[in-house]
Amino acid sequence: MKRSWIVTAAFAIVAAVFAVWLLRPGAGGTAIDLLHEFPNATIRKPSPEVFSIIDASVAGVTHKAIFTSEPSRIAWQVTVPENAWLKLSLGLKEQAWTMQGDGVLFQIGVSNHKTYEELLRLDVNPFGEPADRQWKDLTLDLSPYAGQNVDLIFNTYSSLPPQPGQPPKDDRNGDFALWGDPRIVVR
């Protein structure tokens, strides 16, 4: 009797540990690796040559990343899985930390070919803001687009939009933008 209780308890503990492991955030793993899909990107502007895949270290943390040093747009056509999240890290190469400039405006959006929805707009300026001297780890909810065939669009801009009545700026100094380890995961 005592032995069967111990076996039952051991089985229950193993089952609980497995359930916690299986149900943890990100347990479903990577559904779409956008670095792997880089050659299949439907848009690479201003030209494919401005993008490269590199191993990028920022503040001692290395990610495989898409690198561009000028304003750009890259997009992938994807069918969004159920319970999908976009995970990635944003940053600028460390050499940008000491180059006077106004940083890079990162923007991520989703288009269903009729409408565009912005998911993220983030200015990263490691020269002017020491807190930006690291990767910005992001997890964005894609579940509203589950089952839809959409364009996932990444943009970089050389400067923030101008204030009303001011001319646009195009300060590209130190604009060494990195899209670190972008992937769609299922939770």
Helices and strands as residue ranges (DSSP letters): H 2-23, E 30-33, G 38-40, E 43-45, G 48-50, E 52-58, E 61-68, E 72-79, E 84-92, G 94-98, E 104-111, E 116-124, G 130-132, E 136-141, G 143-145, E 149-157, E 177-186
